[in-house]
Every structure is written in C-alpha cells, then in structure tokens.
Amino acid sequence: MNTSFLSATAITVILAYLSIRSQAILALLALVLAFFMLLLSLALAPNWVRILLLLMGLWWCYQRSDSTS
C-alpha cells in the first residue's frame, strides 16, 4: 500500500469521527473536510480498492432500493 493513501484514509476516518463527536459548526467543518479527504484518498487508492468501493456502493444502492419496496 502506498503511504499517501494510508495517511489520507486515516485523516478521513479521524475527521469523520470528529464530525460525529463535535458541536454543530465544528461537526459540519469536519464533515466537509472528511468529504474532500475521501476524494483525495480515492484518487490515491490502488485500483483494487476503487473496484471494491464501487462494488460496495452498488451493493448498498441495491439494498436501499430493496428495502423501500
């Protein structure tokens, strides 16, 4: 694994945790920063991680559409 991807992923997880545990304005800021760090970590991700995330997203969409009907 490349170090840039791992560090961007770790920062994303930390920011997502802070967005849950912080007060309103700090939570919003942490959530926005986590979103952009997620985009950065996806850009740095190896191809197999991108494919895995795509498959997980498709599975999640299928589960959501199945639960609404």
N, C-alpha and C positions, 0 to 999 in steps of 0.2 A: 504494500500500500504506500502511496506517496504521502509525505509528511504534510504537505499543504492541505490535502483533502482531509486528513485526520484532524488537523487543527481547526479547519473551518467547520467540520462536523461537531467537534467538541464545543466550539463557541456557539454554534446554533443551539445545541442542547442546553447549554448554560443560560442563554438568553430566553429560550422557551420556558425554562424553569422559573427564571426571574419574572417573566410576564404573568405567570400563574400566582406567584407569591407576593408581588409588589402591589402598591396602591395604584389607583386608576391611571394617572398620567404616566407614571413610570412603567406600568404594565403595557400600556399602548406603545410607548417608545421601544421597550424591549421586544415586543411582538413584531414591530416593523423592522427592527434591526435583525431579528431572527429570520424573518422572511428573506431579506437580502443576503444574509449569510447562507441560507439554504440554497438560494440561487447560485451563490459562489461555490458552495461545496458540490452542487450538481455539475457545475462547469468543470471542476477539478476532478470529478469522480471517474474511476475507471469504467470502461464500457459495461462490464458485468453488473456493476452497481446501478447504472442507468437502466439497464434492462430489468433488473429486479424491482426497481422503483416503479417502472412502467407497468409491470405485471401486478404489483401490489395495488396500484391506482386503478387498474382495470377491474381487479377483484373487488375493491372497495366500492366502485361505481355499480358493479353488478349486485353486490349485497344491498346497497342503498335502494336500488330500483326494485329489488325483490321484496324488501321489507315494506315498501309503500303500497304494493298491490295486494 
